[in-house]
Amino acid sequence: MTTLQPRGPYSQEELRKLYPEGLQLQLVQVLLRHGERSPVSARFRNAGLQPFWPYCAIARQMVSAAMDVNDAQWTPLKWRRRLETFGVDDGPVVATGPRGEVDAICNLGELTDIGRKTTWELGRRLRHLYVDQLQFMPPTIQDADMIYLRATPIPRALESLQQAFWGMYPSHTRAASFPPITIVTRAPADETLFPNDGNCRRFAQLSRAFAQRTADRWNSTSEMEYLNKLISKWMPETSKRVAVDSHPRLSGIMDTINSTLAHGPETRLPNEFYDAKGRAIIEKIGVEEWFSGYQESQEYRSLGIGSLMGDVVSRMVGSVEMNGNDGLSEIGGKDGSTGSGRGGEKAIKMALSGCHDTTLAAVLSSLGAFEGKPWPPYTSHIALELFKKSDLQQAQVPANPKVETTTAGAGDHKTPKSWFGSIFGSSKKEENNPVGIARRKVEELTDTDRSKLNGYFVRIRYNDEVMKVPGCKAVGKHLDGDESFCTLEAFKAIVDKYTPTHWKKSCLSNMDEPPFPAKPEPAGY
């Protein structure tokens, strides 16, 4: 699948069912795939596909911050970008589009004008739901203190996040004094907002094994033979057969097909690539190659997406405890206000994260909620919503709590409870310990701590479709009458099982162990 075709806004009747009386929305975390982009690699030039596409108008009006050393002032530097590439004699030439365009040329894997438009429209849809219909977020904002924003180091994810935020809060809804927003990023070696096989050796080992299993299953099938009859003539001379592990890989072929379908006729492949049956086969195999590991292996879930899901649940529990684990500390908050110095919100209400297709499918697959789904289209999103019963008294903590310790249950270890310490920490030992109950597994909690989760529920919507987690279907693990609302305790218990205690150490462990589990480890339980 390529471009998402979003459904219309929820009707009033749908809203009453989706957001029933007696439940109060408390925290929304949105994971959004970037918008449409150019292919990440220049493929099929022999089929007439140009490597450089003229769909990036931003290249005509780039802006950077330049410092004047004399007065230490920062000034916007406006510039126009042109790409350079190899010429026929290996000398440098300016890259051109299909009609000889030299401006607005996209780099490989770059967010295009269409991608900017669809992610902005996603932000507008989020505004219509959470501002206009539910009145959960304010219609105008003085700052973004109540919003946690994060993106991967890949520019298209950051730019899509920015577009979505701008769509949700366009200029006329922001105060004239609106300060710069805070966007959280990580170094590539620390990135967990997508499955990071480039910096996690054991996960790379696992993903290669599952990919090879898919190749062994599919390369000699009638389905692959059908694909070869369609497009093998366009494969490179060194690899005249289409296969899961051909060059380009089958997933790479899918990437180029989807990228071309999302854009204009000047950057299209021959018609054979768009055969409906062929595309369905490619997508089915691609989903198995990339995401079956999350459905079958707890280690795969843990290394691929467990750290991110641990963060997601930590924000939920932090929102319950109101102790800074909801994301406020990440954006520089202290003493109940954020680092903007504007005395803003005491808690995060909305989190937007710019990420990738592999993020979204991994999240859903790890929860057992992706069965039968196609590859996530551009600008897909997951909304993880935290609710509390309307008559529930929220747990409160002092504005400036003293450091306390409490017996944590199993293991009888002690946990610091200082909100201020969660940000700065008074010692190395304290910095490495979790604050409150967010990072402690459910089975380790005391009855008192576990009771804090009572009356809270988690619901997942994927592209506005309600998803169900199989492990929440049991009696007592969901809202009475609606299995789509997991109790927070049940949801946390499921995610706890594959949240790593130390991701980087786990990435270097079990290197000599078999890649496949000895017995079934189904996701979502």
N, C-alpha and C positions, 0 to 999 in steps of 0.2 A: 504494500500500500504506500501511497506517496502523500499527497496533500490531504489533510484532514478536512472533512465536510462536517462542520459542527452542527449540531441540532439547534433548534430555536430555543428561546428562553423558556424556563419552566412556567407552566400555567399556575394560577393560584391554587387550583386543586392539587397539582403535583407538589407545590411548595408545602401545602398542609400535610401531605403524606411524608415528604422528605424531611421536613423540619417540624415534627409534631409538638403540640403543646405539652408542657411539662419537661421539655429538654431545652437547655440554653446553650447556644454555641459559645465556646470559650477560646478556641485556638484553631486556626486553619493553616496547614502547611501544604504548599503547592510545589510539586516537582514538575517542571515544564521542559519538554524537549525543545531544542532550538528550532527555528523556522527553516524554510527551504534554503538550500545552499547549492553551490556548485559541487561537482564530484570531488572527493578527496584525492583522486588520482586521475591523470589523463589517460583514459582508455579508449580503445576502438577508433583511433585516428584512421585506421584503414577502412572503417565504415563511413568515413566522412564527418565524424564528430570533431569539432574544433576543441582544442585543449583550453582555450581562454574564452570566457563568456562575458558579454557586455551588459551585465545585469546588476552592477554595483555602483549606483550613482554616488555613493558616499566617497568614492575615490576622487571625485571632482572637488570635494570640499572637506578634506581632512583637517582636523584641528588638534594641535598638540600644545602643551604648556612649556614655554621657554622662559628661562630665568635671566633677567638682566643683572649681571654680577655687580654693576655699579651701585644699584640701590636695592638689590636682593628682592626685586619684585618679579612676580610671575605674570606673564603675558600670553594670551592665546596666539599661537602661530598657525596661521591658515596656510595650507599647502595642497597641491594636487598630486596624486600618486599615479605614476605609470609603471607598468611592469616590464621587466627586461628578461629576455630569454636567449637561447642559442640560435644563431642563424645557420644557413646551409653550410658555411665554411667554419662553423664553431665560433664565429665572432658574435659579439652582442648585437641584438636587434630589439626594438620595442615590440612587446607582445600585442597582437591585434585580435579582434573578434572576427566573426564570420564575414562581416562586410568591411573589414579593414579598420574597425573602430580602435582607437588608441586610448580613449578615456572611458571611465566607468567599467574598466575591465576587472573581473573578479579573480582573486587568487584561488588556488585550489582549496576546496572546503570552506569557502567564505560565505557568510550569510548574504543572500541576495536581496534586492528590493522587495521581491515577493515575500521572502522570509521576514523581513522587517514589518511588512504590512500584516501578515497573519499573526505574528506575535503581539503586535500592537492591538489587533482585534481580540486576541485572547485576553489581554488586560482589560479591554472594554467589556468583554463578557463577564469577567470576574467582578468588575465594578457593578455591572447591572445586578448580579446575584447578591454580592455581599454588601453593597452600599445601597442600591436602589430598592431591591426587593426585601432583603433580610434586615437592613439597617444595622448590620453588625459592625461595619467600618464607617467612619465619619465621611460625609460628602466632601468636605474640604479639610485640608491639613496644614498646620503651621510648620511641621517637620515630619520626618519619617521615623520618629523614635519608637513607635509601636510596631514597626515592620522590620523583620530580619531578612536581609537580602544576601544571597550567596551565589557564586558561579564557579564553574570549573575554569582552569587556566586557558581553555580553548576559546579564542575570541568570539566565535559564533554563539557560544553559550552565554557569555557576558553580554553581548549586544542584544540577544533575544530577551534576556532578563531586563535590560534597560528599556527595551521597547514595550514589554509587558507592563512594567511599572508605569511608564509614561501613558500607556493606554488606560490603566486603572486610575491614575491621577494625572490627567492632562493639565496643561499650564493654568487654565482658568480655575482649577480646583486647588491650586497650591498658593500659599501666601506669597506676597511680594518679597518678603524677607526669608523665604524658604532656604534653609542652609543646604550644603552639599550632602547628598545621601551617603550612607556607609554601605559599601558592598564588600562582603567578606570573600577572600580567595585563599588558596593554599598553594604551597610549593608543589610541583608535580609529584615528588616523592611521598608527600603526605596526603595526596588527594584520594578521597573516598566517595566523592559525589558521582563517580562512575566506576565500574569494575576495572581496577587499575592493574592489569596484567603486566604492564611495563615496569612496575615498581614492586611487584609482589611475585617472587619467584615460584612459590608453591602454587599460587593461583594460575600463573602462566602454564605450569606443568599440568594442572588439572584441565584447564581450558583446551590445551593442545590434545589431551587424551580424549576428551569428549568430542572434539572436532574430528579427530581421526576415526572415532567410532561411527560418527555420522557418515564420513566418507566411505568407510567399509560397508555400511548399510545401503548406501544409495548409488554408489558409482556404477554398479553393474545392473541397475534396474531398468525396466521399460520406461519409467519416467525420465531417467537421465538420457536414455536413447532418444526419447522424444525431443528433449532439449537440444541434443546434438544435431538432429535433423533440422531443427529450426535455425540455430545460430553458430554451429561449429565452423562454418566457412568464414566467420568473422574473427575467429580466435587467432592469436599470433602463430606464426610459422613454427615456433618452438613448442607450441602446445595446442595442437589442432583439435583436441577433444575438450568438451565441457565436463567438468567434474567438481565435486565439492572442494577438492584441493588442487584444482588446475591453476594456471597462471594466465589471466586473473582468476582468483577464486570465485566460486559461484556467488558468494556474498558480495564480492566486489562488482560482479555483473549486475546484481540486484541494486546496488548503490547507484550505479550509472543509469540504469533504467529509471529508477525512482527520481533521480535528480533531473533527468531530461523531461520526464512527464510533468514535472512541476513548473516547467518554464516554456519558452517560446518555440515556435516551429524551426527556427534557425539552428537550434541545438537539439536535434532529434536524431535518433538512431533509425536504421531501416525498420520497416513495419514488423518484421519477424520477431523483433525483441519485445513487442507489445502484445503478442498473442496471449489471450486471456488464460488459456490452459497452461501455457508455459510459465506465465508469471505466477500462477497459483502454485505450481510445482516448486519454483525457485523460492517462493516465500515460505512454504511449508518446510522445506529442507533447511532454509536459513534459520527459522525459529528453533528447530530442533538442534542445529549445530551450536547456536549461541546461548540458548536458554534452558535446555533440558537438564543441565547440571544443577541448576537451582531447584528443580523439582525433585531431584533424586538424591542429592548429597548435601548433608549438613555442613561439611567442610567447605564445599563449593559456595554455599550460601554465606557462610561465615566470612570467607576471604573476599568474595566478590561484592557483597552488598551489606554484610552484617554490621560493619562499622557505621555506615550511613543510617541503617535502620535503628541502631542503638542511639544515634543522635536524635532521630525523629521521636523515638519513645522518650528519650531523656527530656526533650522539650515539653512533651505532654505532661510528664510527671512533674517537671519543674514548674509548669503552669499551675498544676494543682497545689504544689507546696509553696509557690511564690517565693522561690529562693535564688533566682538568677539562672537556673538551669534551663529556662525556657528560651534562651537565645539572647537575653538582654546583656549578659556578660560578654558575649562574643562581639557585640557592637560597641563595647566600651562603657556600658552602664555601670554606675556605682551609686550606692546610697539612694536607690529608688529613682534615679534619673540617669539619662544617657550622657555619653561623652560630648554631646553637642553643647552642653552647658545651658540648655534651654529649659531644664526642669521638666522633661517630658514624661511619658508614660512610665508606670512602674512595672509593666509587663508587656511581653510581645503578644500581639493578637493575630498577626499575619506573617507568614514566612514564605518567601518566593525564592526558589532555587533554579538557576539556569543550568540544565544538564543535557542528557542525551537519550537516544532510543534505548541504548543498552542499560541505562539507569532505570527507566520506567519498566521495561520488561523484566529486569532483574528483581525489582521491588515486588511486582505483582507475582512473579513466579515463586519467589521465596515465601510468599504468603499463600501459595496454592490457589491463586486467583487469576491465572493467565491461561488456563487450559482452553485450547481451541481458538485463542485470539491470534489475529494476524500481527505482522510486524508493526510496531507503533509508527503511525504517520508523523510527518513533520508537524510541529506545534501541538503534539499530544500533551496531555497533562494529567497528573494524579493529584487529587485533593484529599488529604488526610485530615479529617475534622474531629476535633475533641469536643464532646458535649458534657454537660453536667445537669443533673436533675435540678429543676428550677428552685425547689424548696431546700436544696442542700446548702448548708453553711460552709463556705470555702475555708480551707485551712489557712491560717494567718501566721506570719512570722514578724518579729519586731523589725523596725526599719534598720536598726543597727544592732543585730544580735551578737551576743558574746559567743565565743567558741565553746561548744559543748560536745560531749561525746556520748554515744549511746551504744549499748550492746546490739550488734547487728544480727543476732540469731546464729545461724550455722557458722562455726569457726570462731565465734565469740570475739570477732575483731571489732575495732572501734572506728567510728567514722566522724570526721569533723563536720559541724553543721553551720559554720560561719559562712554567710553569703559573701561577705567581703573577702574572706579567705579563698573562696572559689575563684576569684578573679586574680588576686595578687599572691596569696599564700604566704605564710610566715616561714615555711621551711620546705625543703625539697620533698620530705616525706608527706607533708600536708598537701602539696600541689598534686601528688600522684594519687591521692585518695579521692573517692567520689564524695559529693556533698549531698546530704539528704538520701533519699532512696532511689533516685533516678537511675544510677548505674549499678545498683545492687539487684541481683536476681530475685524474683518473687519468692522462691522457696527459701531464701535466706532472711526474709523479712519477719519481724516480730508481728504478732497479731495487731498491735497498735499501729505499726507502720502500714501493714496491709490494709487496715481499715480506712486509711487516708484515700485509697483508690476507689472506695465504694461510692456508687452514685455517678461514676464517670463512664462515658462510652466513646468508642472510636468507630467512625464510619469512613469508608473509602469510596470515592467516586473517580472513575477513569473515563476521561472524555465525556463527563456528565452521565455516565452509566454507573449505577450502584453495583459494587463488587462485594462478594461474600467470601469470608475466610472460613474454610471447612472446620478448623478447630474451634470456632465460635458457635457452632450449631448446637452443641450440647446444652442441656437444661442448666440454667444458672450462669451461662457464659455469654448471654446476650440479653438485650432488652426484651422484656416480655412482649411477644407478638411480632417481633421483627428481628430476624437473625442477622441482618446487615449491620446492626449496632452491636459490636463486640463490647463486652465490659472491658474497661481499661486494664483490669488485672489479667484477664484472659489474653488480651492482645499483647500485653507486656510479656507474659509468660511464654508466648509463642516466639516473640522476637528475641527474648533473653537466650533461648536455646542456641541461636546462631550469632549472637553478638560477641565478638572476640574481646577478651580481656586485655590483650595487647596485640593489635593487628600486625605491627611490624615484626614482632617475634614469631607470630604464627606464620607469617609469609616465608620465614626461613626454616620452618619446622616440617617434619614428616616427608622430607625430600626423597627418602628411600621407600616410602610406603606406597602401596597400590593406589591408583587414582580413583578407583570406583569403590563405593562402600560394600562391605561384605554382606550386608542385608539391607532391605529397603529402608530409606529414610525420607518418607514423603514430606513435602512442604506443607505448611499451614497448620501444623499441630504442635 
